[in-house]
Amino acid sequence: MFMGCTSSGFIFGLNSLTFHIRVISSL
């Protein structure tokens, strides 16, 4: 359960990071 929550949060953070990089790159 803890591992699943951690990996889920990691994936969400990774997607959020890529999204911010795309936004900054588009600027």
N, C-alpha and C positions, 0 to 999 in steps of 0.2 A: 504494500500500500504506500509506504513512504517513498520507496524507489520510484513507483509509478508517478507519484505526485511530483517528485523532483525532476524526473525526465520530462514530464508534461510541462512544468514550469520552464525548464531549460529550452525546450522546443519553442515555446511561446516567446521567450526572451530572444531567441535566435531569430525568429520570424520578425519580431518587432525591430531588432537591430538591422536586419536587411531592409526592412521598410524605411527606416530612417535614413539609411545609406542611399536608397533610391531617391528619396525626397531631396536630400542634400545634393545628390548628383544632378538631379533635374534642375536645381536652382543654378 
